[in-house]
Amino acid sequence: MKRNTKIILILAIVLLLLLAWAPWITDDYARNKVMLDSQFIKIHGLGSGQENPEITVGWFPFGRWITTYDASWFVSFYGSVFP
């Protein structure tokens, strides 16, 4: 392999690992993103009597996995919420 190819490959691997780790998504950021999601509001809205559900945040490659006792969401490394 050429030297330039090795450097590009190493940089690509480092970038991929950084995106998989996603350190800029904190637990509080993930909780807030999910709490503003329309599906979360529908499930845990004011009419349901479940205003303060227990929210658990866990690491998952390329984002965070958020669960409550009724549902789960995935917050990706670029901030989108997927139910």
C-alpha positions in Angstrom: 0.0 0.0 0.0 1.1 3.5 -0.6 1.6 5.8 2.3 -1.2 8.1 1.3 -3.7 5.2 1.1 -2.7 4.1 4.6 -3.2 7.6 6.0 -6.6 7.9 4.3 -7.7 4.5 5.6 -6.6 5.3 9.2 -8.5 8.7 9.1 -11.6 6.9 7.7 -11.5 4.4 10.6 -11.0 7.1 13.2 -14.0 9.1 11.7 -16.1 5.9 11.7 -15.2 5.2 15.4 -16.0 8.8 16.4 -19.4 8.7 14.7 -20.1 5.3 16.3 -19.2 6.7 19.8 -21.1 10.0 19.2 -19.7 11.7 22.4 -21.6 14.9 21.6 -24.9 13.2 22.4 -25.2 13.5 26.2 -27.8 11.7 28.2 -29.7 14.9 28.9 -29.6 15.9 25.2 -31.1 12.5 24.2 -33.8 12.7 26.9 -34.8 16.2 25.8 -34.9 15.2 22.1 -37.1 12.2 22.9 -39.4 14.2 25.2 -40.1 16.6 22.3 -40.9 13.8 19.9 -44.6 13.5 18.9 -44.8 9.8 19.6 -43.4 10.3 23.1 -46.0 13.1 23.7 -48.8 10.8 22.4 -47.8 8.0 24.7 -46.9 10.0 27.8 -49.0 13.1 27.3 -50.9 15.1 29.8 -54.1 13.0 29.3 -52.4 9.7 30.0 -51.5 10.4 33.7 -47.9 9.5 33.0 -46.2 12.9 32.9 -42.9 11.8 34.4 -42.0 8.4 33.1 -38.7 6.8 34.0 -36.4 7.3 31.1 -33.3 5.1 30.7 -30.5 6.1 28.3 -28.1 3.6 27.0 -25.2 3.7 24.5 -25.8 2.1 21.1 -23.5 2.4 18.0 -24.0 5.7 16.2 -26.4 7.1 18.8 -28.3 6.5 22.1 -31.1 4.1 22.9 -33.8 5.6 25.1 -36.4 3.4 26.8 -39.4 4.0 29.0 -41.7 1.3 30.4 -43.9 1.7 27.3 -41.7 2.3 24.3 -38.1 2.9 23.1 -36.5 5.4 20.7 -33.1 5.7 19.0 -31.4 9.1 18.8 -28.9 9.0 16.0 -25.4 10.6 15.9 -26.9 13.6 13.9 -29.8 14.2 16.3 -32.8 12.5 14.6 -35.2 10.5 16.7 -36.5 7.2 15.5 -39.3 5.4 17.3 
